[in-house]
Amino acid sequence: MELYLFDGSLEGLLSAVFACYERKSQVVKLVNEASHIPDVFDPGYRVISDREKGKRVWKGLCKKLGKEWQFRFYKAFLSEQPEVYQHLLNFARYVIDQPPGASENFAHADVLAVSQAAQKVHREKHRMEAFVRFQKTGDGIYYAHIEPDFDVLPLLPEHFQNRYADQRWIIYDLKRKYGIYYDLEKTEEIELETAPQMSIVNALPADLLDEKEELYTLLWQDYFKSTNIQARKNMRLHVRHVPRRYWKYLSEKQG
């Protein structure tokens, strides 16, 4: 077995697939070098991310995969789980080596693992779409910060652009230290020099908020309380649909 180390990027992973064929490697263990503990007896092969090689591998995969599976591959990568990189490498080699349709063989361990990882990311994406709460800043930008289990930020622009097309907004991932900013025309990736820390109500400091924002939050909390019928309260069902780890985003949970 050969040890391959890559930089954790999608381009690097695809470059690793290319290297498998270029070096005629049979069995490869793929590891993100950021989490690798050096071994003096096996330094491993360090994969250099190469855009052209990555494009060639992706083009080869697209010939064998439909749009849905292409998207699954990407979502599985966004899960950031250490074991998923190995599954993606194995999956890519399996699909490239087999006739079209191999991706539907869920009896294959790597096909199943990639599909399951993609589904987890898909669920997290939908939860972020449902649970993100914006706050209006003093300069008219709507801001929200999140800490999702997976790196779902690249999957969110379409939903929020369609829903809030007439507003400038920022969604910032505190865990991964980057965000997306919509300027009424396009969405771009940003990094903030100093991002606020996660706190109750997903709140920004009062001095950054629009003067009416606190009032809007209180009105929303009052509305939530008035429509919540205590006699019909089913906490077990509620937690199933709104897991507790997402409550920190919801202003109605802080009143």
TIPALO-390851 format. One record per residue: residue in three letters; x, y, z of N, C-alpha, C, CB in turn. Coordinates in pm, whole numbers, plus 50000, padded with zeros to 5 digits. Glycine has a CB too. Layout:
R  type   n.px   n.py   n.pz  ca.px  ca.py  ca.pz   c.px   c.py   c.pz  cb.px  cb.py  cb.pz
R   ALA      X      Y      Z      X      Y      Z      X      Y      Z      X      Y      Z
...
//
This chain:
R  type   n.px   n.py   n.pz  ca.px  ca.py  ca.pz   c.px   c.py   c.pz  cb.px  cb.py  cb.pz
R   MET  50084  49880  50000  50000  50000  50000  50088  50125  50000  49904  50000  50123
R   GLU  50053  50220  49913  50126  50346  49906  50049  50455  49981  50150  50387  49759
R   LEU  50122  50538  50052  50063  50649  50125  50072  50776  50040  50133  50669  50262
R   TYR  49956  50836  50014  49950  50963  49940  49906  51072  50036  49852  50953  49818
R   LEU  49975  51184  50035  49938  51299  50117  49894  51412  50024  50057  51345  50207
R   PHE  49778  51474  50056  49732  51585  49972  49690  51702  50061  49614  51541  49882
R   ASP  49662  51816  49999  49643  51940  50074  49501  51962  50125  49681  52056  49989
R   GLY  49413  51866  50106  49276  51877  50156  49179  51946  50062  49277  51951  50285
R   SER  49227  51992  49946  49140  52059  49850  49081  51958  49752  49218  52169  49773
R   LEU  48972  51999  49686  48912  51912  49585  49008  51894  49467  48778  51970  49536
R   GLU  49076  52001  49432  49175  51994  49325  49286  51896  49362  49234  52133  49295
R   GLY  49326  51898  49489  49430  51807  49534  49385  51662  49531  49473  51843  49673
R   LEU  49259  51639  49569  49205  51502  49567  49201  51449  49424  49064  51499  49629
R   LEU  49153  51532  49331  49148  51489  49191  49289  51468  49134  49071  51592  49106
R   SER  49383  51550  49179  49522  51533  49137  49578  51401  49190  49609  51651  49187
R   ALA  49531  51360  49309  49574  51232  49366  49522  51116  49281  49525  51219  49511
R   VAL  49399  51129  49232  49345  51026  49142  49431  51016  49016  49196  51058  49105
R   PHE  49466  51130  48960  49553  51133  48841  49686  51064  48872  49578  51279  48794
R   ALA  49743  51093  48989  49873  51035  49026  49866  50883  49036  49921  51093  49159
R   CYS  49751  50831  49079  49736  50685  49089  49759  50619  48954  49596  50649  49142
R   TYR  49705  50681  48849  49722  50625  48714  49860  50656  48658  49613  50679  48619
R   GLU  49908  50776  48685  50039  50816  48635  50150  50730  48695  50064  50964  48665
R   ARG  50138  50698  48824  50239  50620  48893  50209  50470  48892  50252  50668  49035
R   LYS  50093  50435  48833  50049  50295  48827  50039  50234  48967  50145  50213  48740
R   SER  49989  50312  49058  49972  50264  49196  49850  50172  49203  49958  50383  49295
R   GLN  49864  50065  49275  49754  49969  49287  49664  50003  49407  49809  49825  49301
R   VAL  49721  49995  49526  49645  50025  49648  49703  50149  49712  49647  49905  49747
R   VAL  49617  50250  49734  49662  50379  49784  49582  50418  49908  49650  50488  49675
R   LYS  49653  50468  50008  49589  50527  50125  49604  50678  50115  49650  50472  50260
R   LEU  49493  50750  50107  49495  50894  50089  49469  50964  50223  49391  50938  49984
R   VAL  49556  51057  50259  49546  51126  50387  49566  51276  50367  49650  51071  50488
R   ASN  49485  51354  50434  49503  51500  50435  49630  51530  50515  49377  51574  50496
R   GLU  49725  51598  50453  49854  51621  50520  49840  51706  50646  49950  51689  50424
R   ALA  49730  51782  50658  49710  51865  50776  49689  51781  50902  49591  51959  50756
R   SER  49636  51660  50883  49609  51573  50998  49705  51454  51004  49466  51523  50994
R   HIS  49804  51455  50917  49897  51342  50911  50008  51353  51014  49957  51332  50772
R   ILE  50035  51243  51082  50148  51237  51176  50265  51175  51101  50111  51153  51305
R   PRO  50373  51251  51080  50488  51202  51000  50543  51070  51053  50599  51307  50998
R   ASP  50581  50986  50960  50641  50857  50993  50777  50850  50924  50548  50737  50948
R   VAL  50882  50840  51004  51017  50840  50948  51039  50723  50855  51119  50838  51060
R   PHE  50965  50613  50874  50983  50494  50790  50898  50498  50663  50949  50370  50870
R   ASP  50799  50586  50660  50714  50597  50541  50672  50742  50524  50590  50503  50552
R   PRO  50755  50824  50463  50722  50965  50447  50605  50988  50353  50842  51039  50395
R   GLY  50574  50889  50269  50460  50900  50179  50492  50983  50055  50344  50961  50251
R   TYR  50398  50981  49961  50412  51058  49838  50325  51183  49851  50371  50973  49713
R   ARG  50386  51299  49840  50313  51425  49854  50256  51467  49719  50404  51536  49911
R   VAL  50126  51467  49710  50057  51503  49585  50058  51655  49570  49911  51447  49583
R   ILE  50100  51703  49456  50097  51845  49426  49967  51877  49352  50222  51888  49341
R   SER  49888  51967  49406  49764  52005  49340  49794  52067  49204  49683  52103  49427
R   ASP  49730  52013  49103  49753  52060  48967  49616  52080  48901  49841  51958  48885
R   ARG  49586  52204  48864  49454  52237  48809  49424  52157  48682  49446  52386  48780
R   GLU  49520  52147  48593  49497  52077  48466  49474  51928  48487  49615  52099  48372
R   LYS  49553  51869  48575  49535  51726  48604  49399  51703  48670  49648  51673  48694
R   GLY  49363  51794  48762  49233  51783  48827  49119  51793  48727  49218  51889  48932
R   LYS  49131  51885  48632  49028  51901  48529  49015  51776  48444  49060  52022  48439
R   ARG  49127  51713  48411  49124  51592  48329  49053  51479  48401  49266  51549  48290
R   VAL  49079  51465  48529  49012  51361  48607  48863  51390  48618  49074  51349  48748
R   TRP  48829  51517  48647  48687  51552  48659  48612  51532  48528  48673  51698  48705
R   LYS  48677  51565  48417  48616  51544  48286  48591  51395  48263  48706  51601  48175
R   GLY  48687  51312  48303  48670  51167  48290  48555  51115  48375  48798  51096  48327
R   LEU  48544  51170  48497  48434  51129  48586  48299  51171  48528  48453  51190  48726
R   CYS  48293  51292  48474  48166  51344  48422  48115  51261  48304  48183  51490  48379
R   LYS  48207  51196  48232  48165  51109  48123  48092  50986  48174  48285  51067  48039
R   LYS  48120  50949  48299  48060  50828  48357  47948  50859  48456  48167  50747  48427
R   LEU  47942  50985  48502  47845  51022  48605  47744  51123  48552  47917  51078  48727
R   GLY  47619  51108  48592  47518  51208  48560  47533  51328  48651  47377  51149  48573
R   LYS  47452  51432  48626  47460  51555  48705  47437  51529  48854  47358  51656  48655
R   GLU  47343  51441  48885  47312  51414  49026  47433  51354  49097  47192  51320  49038
R   TRP  47502  51261  49033  47616  51198  49097  47737  51292  49103  47652  51069  49024
R   GLN  47749  51378  49005  47855  51478  49011  47838  51566  49135  47856  51564  48883
R   PHE  47713  51604  49159  47682  51687  49275  47702  51610  49405  47539  51741  49267
R   ARG  47668  51483  49405  47690  51398  49524  47838  51391  49558  47634  51257  49501
R   PHE  47919  51375  49456  48063  51367  49477  48112  51493  49547  48138  51347  49342
R   TYR  48066  51609  49498  48108  51736  49556  48057  51750  49699  48058  51852  49471
R   LYS  47931  51715  49723  47875  51727  49858  47947  51634  49955  47725  51696  49857
R   ALA  47980  51514  49910  48054  51422  49998  48189  51482  50036  48073  51284  49928
R   PHE  48256  51547  49940  48383  51613  49970  48364  51720  50076  48443  51674  49842
R   LEU  48254  51794  50071  48230  51901  50167  48203  51850  50309  48112  51985  50121
R   SER  48185  51721  50324  48164  51666  50458  48289  51678  50544  48121  51519  50449
R   GLU  48404  51687  50481  48533  51705  50549  48570  51589  50641  48530  51833  50629
R   GLN  48500  51479  50633  48532  51363  50718  48660  51296  50668  48413  51262  50720
R   PRO  48756  51268  50756  48884  51211  50712  48868  51086  50626  48969  51178  50832
R   GLU  48773  50999  50661  48756  50875  50588  48693  50895  50450  48672  50779  50668
R   VAL  48623  51008  50430  48554  51027  50303  48652  51052  50189  48455  51144  50313
R   TYR  48769  51108  50218  48868  51131  50112  48912  50998  50050  48992  51207  50169
R   GLN  48930  50898  50135  48967  50765  50085  48855  50707  50000  48999  50670  50202
R   HIS  48731  50722  50048  48617  50670  49972  48603  50740  49837  48488  50687  50053
R   LEU  48626  50871  49834  48616  50945  49709  48724  50903  49610  48625  51096  49736
R   LEU  48845  50882  49660  48954  50835  49573  48917  50698  49515  49087  50826  49652
R   ASN  48875  50606  49601  48840  50471  49556  48721  50475  49460  48808  50381  49675
R   PHE  48622  50560  49494  48503  50573  49409  48541  50623  49271  48401  50668  49474
R   ALA  48626  50726  49265  48665  50782  49137  48737  50678  49051  48756  50904  49158
R   ARG  48828  50603  49110  48901  50501  49035  48808  50390  48988  49014  50443  49120
R   TYR  48714  50353  49074  48618  50248  49040  48530  50290  48922  48530  50213  49162
R   VAL  48477  50412  48928  48389  50462  48823  48463  50478  48691  48327  50596  48864
R   ILE  48585  50530  48696  48664  50548  48573  48698  50415  48508  48793  50625  48604
R   ASP  48725  50313  48589  48768  50182  48538  48653  50095  48489  48845  50109  48644
R   GLN  48532  50128  48531  48416  50044  48499  48331  50107  48388  48331  50020  48625
R   PRO  48244  50027  48325  48152  50082  48225  48054  50179  48291  48074  49967  48153
R   PRO  47991  50267  48212  47891  50359  48267  47784  50284  48347  47824  50440  48154
R   GLY  47741  50345  48458  47639  50282  48543  47697  50222  48669  47567  50175  48467
R   ALA  47830  50219  48681  47892  50160  48800  47854  50235  48926  48044  50158  48784
R   SER  47823  50364  48914  47787  50445  49032  47656  50402  49097  47778  50591  48994
R   GLU  47578  50319  49026  47452  50270  49082  47469  50139  49157  47350  50253  48973
R   ASN  47591  50090  49166  47618  49965  49237  47638  49995  49386  47743  49893  49178
R   PHE  47529  50006  49459  47539  50042  49600  47589  49927  49688  47404  50089  49651
R   ALA  47611  49813  49627  47674  49703  49701  47825  49728  49714  47648  49568  49630
R   HIS  47877  49820  49634  48018  49857  49642  48036  49952  49760  48068  49923  49507
R   ALA  48128  49921  49847  48143  49995  49974  48167  50144  49952  48259  49937  50054
R   ASP  48247  50179  49853  48279  50320  49832  48163  50397  49769  48403  50333  49744
R   VAL  48088  50333  49683  47969  50396  49625  47871  50429  49737  47902  50304  49518
R   LEU  47848  50333  49825  47755  50353  49935  47804  50462  50030  47734  50222  50012
R   ALA  47934  50460  50063  47989  50557  50158  47981  50700  50103  48134  50521  50191
R   VAL  48010  50717  49976  48004  50851  49915  47860  50900  49913  48061  50849  49771
R   SER  47767  50812  49879  47626  50850  49876  47576  50889  50015  47541  50734  49821
R   GLN  47615  50815  50117  47571  50845  50254  47630  50976  50304  47611  50731  50349
R   ALA  47757  51001  50272  47820  51128  50312  47751  51245  50244  47971  51128  50278
R   ALA  47717  51231  50116  47649  51338  50043  47513  51366  50103  47634  51301  49895
R   GLN  47443  51262  50146  47311  51280  50205  47319  51355  50337  47243  51145  50226
R   LYS  47420  51328  50416  47439  51400  50543  47462  51549  50517  47557  51341  50623
R   VAL  47543  51580  50419  47571  51720  50385  47444  51786  50331  47685  51730  50280
R   HIS  47368  51713  50252  47243  51765  50197  47146  51802  50309  47178  51662  50102
R   ARG  47135  51717  50410  47046  51746  50523  47093  51870  50599  47038  51625  50619
R   GLU  47225  51880  50617  47279  51996  50689  47253  52125  50611  47429  51979  50714
R   LYS  47264  52118  50479  47235  52234  50394  47092  52282  50416  47257  52199  50244
R   HIS  46997  52190  50415  46857  52228  50433  46831  52284  50572  46767  52108  50408
R   ARG  46900  52232  50672  46884  52286  50806  46937  52428  50816  46954  52197  50908
R   MET  47048  52455  50751  47101  52591  50752  47005  52686  50680  47240  52596  50686
R   GLU  46945  52641  50572  46848  52724  50500  46728  52756  50587  46802  52653  50372
R   ALA  46692  52662  50674  46574  52683  50760  46606  52760  50887  46514  52549  50796
R   PHE  46726  52744  50941  46754  52795  51074  46838  52922  51077  46823  52691  51153
R   VAL  46893  52966  50964  46969  53090  50964  46878  53207  50997  47039  53111  50827
R   ARG  46922  53293  51089  46847  53413  51125  46938  53535  51103  46797  53406  51273
R   PHE  46895  53624  51015  46974  53744  50986  46943  53855  51086  46946  53793  50844
R   GLN  47043  53939  51106  47025  54062  51182  47075  54178  51097  47101  54057  51320
R   LYS  47001  54287  51097  47035  54402  51015  47137  54489  51086  46908  54484  50981
R   THR  47246  54519  51017  47351  54603  51075  47321  54750  51049  47489  54564  51019
R   GLY  47399  54833  51112  47378  54977  51098  47398  55027  50956  47469  55050  51189
R   ASP  47478  54956  50876  47501  55001  50738  47410  54929  50638  47646  54979  50700
R   GLY  47307  54864  50690  47205  54807  50602  47233  54669  50547  47185  54897  50490
R   ILE  47336  54602  50596  47368  54466  50552  47309  54367  50652  47522  54446  50537
R   TYR  47245  54262  50602  47190  54158  50688  47298  54052  50711  47062  54094  50624
R   TYR  47321  54023  50838  47434  53937  50875  47387  53818  50959  47540  54017  50953
R   ALA  47446  53702  50931  47423  53583  51014  47552  53504  51020  47305  53495  50958
R   HIS  47583  53446  51136  47695  53354  51139  47650  53217  51186  47806  53408  51230
R   ILE  47721  53115  51137  47682  52977  51158  47805  52893  51195  47613  52920  51031
R   GLU  47780  52774  51245  47886  52676  51272  47835  52538  51232  47929  52679  51423
R   PRO  47816  52514  51103  47759  52386  51060  47854  52269  51082  47721  52393  50913
R   ASP  47796  52150  51090  47878  52029  51106  47967  52008  50984  47788  51906  51128
R   PHE  47916  52045  50867  47991  52026  50743  48007  52160  50671  47920  51922  50651
R   ASP  48096  52163  50573  48124  52287  50501  48016  52312  50394  48265  52283  50437
R   VAL  47898  52351  50438  47785  52365  50345  47774  52504  50284  47658  52333  50416
R   LEU  47857  52597  50325  47845  52734  50276  47843  52744  50123  47960  52816  50330
R   PRO  47926  52666  50050  47922  52676  49903  47789  52633  49843  48031  52592  49845
R   LEU  47705  52564  49921  47577  52515  49869  47461  52611  49895  47546  52380  49930
R   LEU  47486  52718  49969  47378  52805  50014  47344  52925  49923  47411  52856  50146
R   PRO  47435  52976  49840  47405  53100  49767  47276  53099  49688  47515  53130  49675
R   GLU  47247  52994  49614  47127  52994  49528  47000  53017  49609  47117  52862  49452
R   HIS  46987  52944  49720  46866  52957  49803  46850  53099  49855  46871  52858  49920
R   PHE  46956  53154  49912  46944  53286  49975  46940  53399  49872  47060  53308  50071
R   GLN  47003  53381  49757  46991  53481  49652  46847  53490  49602  47087  53449  49536
R   ASN  46782  53374  49589  46644  53372  49543  46549  53429  49647  46603  53231  49506
R   ARG  46577  53398  49774  46486  53439  49880  46506  53585  49922  46504  53349  50001
R   TYR  46629  53632  49917  46659  53769  49960  46732  53844  49849  46744  53768  50089
R   ALA  46672  53843  49732  46736  53904  49616  46749  54055  49626  46659  53869  49492
R   ASP  46665  54118  49709  46665  54265  49720  46740  54315  49842  46523  54317  49723
R   GLN  46819  54229  49906  46891  54268  50026  47038  54228  50013  46828  54204  50152
R   ARG  47124  54310  50070  47265  54272  50081  47281  54189  50209  47359  54400  50084
R   TRP  47348  54077  50199  47361  53991  50317  47497  53919  50319  47246  53889  50321
R   ILE  47533  53880  50442  47654  53801  50467  47616  53681  50553  47766  53887  50536
R   ILE  47663  53565  50513  47654  53446  50599  47798  53402  50625  47568  53328  50532
R   TYR  47836  53398  50753  47976  53373  50788  47988  53245  50869  48034  53491  50865
R   ASP  48079  53158  50827  48107  53032  50896  48219  53056  50996  48145  52918  50794
R   LEU  48185  53060  51125  48284  53087  51227  48386  52975  51242  48216  53111  51359
R   LYS  48342  52853  51221  48433  52739  51238  48542  52738  51130  48354  52607  51234
R   ARG  48502  52771  51007  48596  52764  50894  48652  52899  50855  48528  52703  50775
R   LYS  48605  53004  50922  48661  53139  50909  48651  53197  50767  48805  53138  50952
R   TYR  48537  53175  50703  48511  53244  50577  48360  53256  50560  48576  53168  50455
R   GLY  48318  53342  50468  48176  53364  50449  48142  53391  50305  48130  53478  50535
R   ILE  48012  53415  50280  47966  53455  50147  47891  53587  50160  47875  53344  50081
R   TYR  47913  53676  50064  47854  53809  50066  47778  53831  49935  47963  53919  50086
R   TYR  47651  53872  49946  47568  53902  49829  47550  54053  49821  47431  53829  49837
R   ASP  47587  54110  49707  47585  54256  49691  47473  54306  49601  47718  54303  49635
R   LEU  47367  54225  49586  47249  54252  49502  47270  54209  49356  47215  54401  49506
R   GLU  47392  54172  49322  47420  54126  49187  47485  53988  49184  47510  54225  49116
R   LYS  47578  53966  49274  47652  53840  49275  47690  53804  49418  47778  53849  49186
R   THR  47727  53677  49437  47775  53630  49566  47923  53597  49555  47694  53505  49614
R   GLU  48001  53642  49651  48143  53614  49649  48190  53570  49788  48222  53736  49602
R   GLU  48301  53498  49789  48358  53448  49915  48437  53560  49982  48448  53324  49890
R   ILE  48423  53570  50114  48495  53675  50188  48558  53616  50314  48399  53791  50225
R   GLU  48653  53690  50370  48710  53660  50501  48710  53789  50582  48855  53600  50488
R   LEU  48667  53780  50706  48664  53897  50793  48787  53896  50883  48534  53900  50877
R   GLU  48845  54012  50902  48962  54021  50989  48926  53984  51132  49022  54163  50985
R   THR  48811  54032  51179  48763  53997  51313  48616  53963  51303  48787  54114  51414
R   ALA  48584  53834  51312  48445  53790  51306  48388  53781  51447  48433  53652  51234
R   PRO  48264  53821  51468  48202  53808  51601  48199  53663  51646  48059  53864  51599
R   GLN  48199  53643  51775  48191  53508  51831  48045  53466  51843  48262  53501  51968
R   MET  48023  53334  51829  47888  53282  51843  47836  53308  51984  47883  53131  51811
R   SER  47714  53357  51991  47652  53383  52120  47503  53357  52108  47680  53527  52169
R   ILE  47429  53374  52215  47286  53350  52208  47223  53444  52107  47221  53368  52347
R   VAL  47119  53395  52046  47045  53467  51944  47133  53495  51821  46990  53599  52001
R   ASN  47246  53425  51811  47335  53448  51697  47367  53597  51686  47272  53395  51566
R   ALA  47389  53665  51799  47383  53811  51803  47514  53879  51771  47339  53855  51937
R   LEU  47501  53993  51703  47611  54087  51686  47611  54184  51803  47598  54164  51551
R   PRO  47723  54249  51831  47724  54352  51935  47622  54461  51903  47865  54414  51950
R   ALA  47561  54516  52005  47455  54615  51987  47499  54735  51905  47405  54661  52121
R   ASP  47627  54774  51917  47673  54893  51846  47685  54873  51695  47806  54936  51901
R   LEU  47675  54746  51649  47681  54719  51506  47543  54702  51444  47763  54595  51481
R   LEU  47442  54688  51528  47308  54659  51478  47231  54784  51439  47231  54584  51582
R   ASP  47137  54765  51349  47041  54870  51319  46963  54901  51446  46945  54828  51201
R   GLU  46925  55026  51465  46861  55068  51591  46728  54998  51615  46839  55217  51590
R   LYS  46663  54946  51511  46533  54880  51527  46546  54728  51539  46444  54915  51410
R   GLU  46668  54675  51526  46684  54531  51522  46641  54463  51651  46828  54497  51492
R   GLU  46675  54522  51765  46637  54463  51894  46485  54456  51908  46698  54543  52010
R   LEU  46416  54559  51859  46270  54561  51864  46212  54449  51778  46216  54696  51818
R   TYR  46268  54430  51657  46220  54324  51569  46236  54187  51634  46293  54329  51435
R   THR  46349  54168  51702  46374  54040  51770  46271  54016  51879  46516  54037  51830
R   LEU  46242  54119  51959  46143  54106  52066  46004  54079  52010  46140  54231  52152
R   LEU  45969  54144  51901  45838  54121  51838  45826  53978  51787  45816  54220  51722
R   TRP  45935  53927  51728  45933  53790  51679  45920  53691  51794  46059  53761  51597
R   GLN  45988  53716  51905  45978  53628  52022  45836  53629  52078  46078  53669  52130
R   ASP  45774  53747  52084  45637  53757  52133  45540  53683  52042  45595  53904  52145
R   TYR  45562  53697  51911  45475  53627  51815  45489  53476  51833  45511  53667  51669
R   PHE  45611  53428  51849  45634  53285  51866  45564  53233  51992  45784  53256  51873
R   LYS  45573  53309  52102  45509  53268  52227  45357  53266  52214  45551  53361  52341
R   SER  45301  53364  52143  45156  53374  52131  45097  53264  52044  45118  53508  52076
R   THR  45175  53210  51950  45125  53106  51861  45161  52966  51910  45180  53127  51721
R   ASN  45239  52958  52017  45281  52829  52071  45179  52780  52173  45422  52840  52135
R   ILE  45102  52678  52137  44997  52625  52224  45058  52522  52320  44882  52561  52141
R   GLN  45064  52558  52447  45130  52473  52546  45066  52335  52558  45127  52541  52681
R   ALA  44934  52329  52545  44863  52201  52560  44900  52101  52450  44712  52224  52560
R   ARG  44949  52153  52340  44985  52065  52228  45137  52049  52216  44928  52119  52097
R   LYS  45209  52092  52314  45354  52088  52309  45404  51943  52312  45414  52167  52424
R   ASN  45484  51907  52213  45542  51773  52203  45692  51790  52182  45477  51688  52086
R   MET  45765  51796  52293  45907  51829  52286  45986  51723  52211  45963  51845  52426
R   ARG  45949  51598  52224  46023  51491  52155  46013  51508  52004  45969  51352  52196
R   LEU  45894  51537  51954  45875  51560  51812  45945  51688  51768  45726  51566  51777
R   HIS  45937  51789  51851  45999  51918  51818  46150  51903  51803  45967  52023  51926
R   VAL  46213  51833  51896  46359  51816  51891  46400  51731  51771  46409  51751  52021
R   ARG  46312  51641  51730  46342  51559  51613  46352  51646  51488  46234  51451  51594
R   HIS  46266  51745  51478  46266  51832  51360  46361  51951  51375  46125  51881  51334
R   VAL  46382  51996  51499  46472  52109  51526  46569  52066  51635  46392  52238  51568
R   PRO  46677  51994  51599  46774  51947  51699  46828  52061  51784  46889  51875  51630
R   ARG  46858  52029  51910  46901  52132  52005  47026  52207  51960  46925  52070  52139
R   ARG  47113  52141  51885  47238  52209  51847  47213  52327  51753  47332  52111  51780
R   TYR  47091  52338  51697  47058  52450  51610  46983  52561  51683  46975  52402  51493
R   TRP  46950  52541  51809  46871  52641  51881  46947  52772  51898  46831  52586  52018
R   LYS  47081  52765  51898  47159  52888  51917  47141  52986  51802  47307  52853  51932
R   TYR  47089  52938  51689  47064  53028  51576  46927  53097  51584  47073  52951  51447
R   LEU  46838  53047  51669  46697  53086  51665  46664  53187  51774  46606  52964  51679
R   SER  46629  53307  51734  46597  53411  51830  46473  53373  51913  46573  53544  51759
R   GLU  46381  53295  51856  46260  53258  51930  46291  53162  52046  46158  53193  51836
R   LYS  46413  53105  52046  46452  53014  52154  46521  53088  52268  46544  52904  52099
R   GLN  46541  53217  52253  46618  53291  52351  46532  53384  52437  46726  53370  52282
R   GLY  46404  53390  52407  46318  53483  52482  46279  53433  52619  46195  53512  52404
//
